[in-house]
Amino acid sequence: MHHTTSSVCSTEGVPLFRLIGSLVLIGALSVAAGQMSEVTSSLPPTTAPCSEGAILAPFTGPQFVTLVTRYDCVGNYGYLWATIGTGARAVSVTEVVVYDEQQRSWSVANRSVVCSPSVLPPLIYRQGCFSN
């Protein structure tokens, strides 16, 4: 008597089945990883928050900002026209700030370093670099 078995039910087909399944899984994971990197690379960069509160965050200490006259931001740079202190000790100041995307915070920029039309956006250069 001759007995024939189907390759689907035989144990010889199991390793091949597992190999094919593994290859399909690896292919699916590769496609998913490629799609994730496309999504990640298409995300916009962090947008610097341009609000009075955000711009004022780096100004702490004994002489605090008592009045904001004007501020604005372009990209990761901003300027602030403000008054620090009160009464006879009140001083009008102009500051340039820079947004650090990794720290997600504004900091005071060194105007002697950044006040250049090749570094700053035109608006920030004009409003932040030509007074006190």
Secondary structure, 3 states (H helix, E strand, C coil): CCCCCCCCCCCCHHHHHHHHHHHHHHHHHHHHHHHHHHHHHHCCCCCCCCCHHHHHCCCCCCCCEEEEEEEEEECCEEEEEEEECCHHHCEEEEEEEEEECCCCEEEECCHHHHCCCCCCCHHHHHHHCCCC
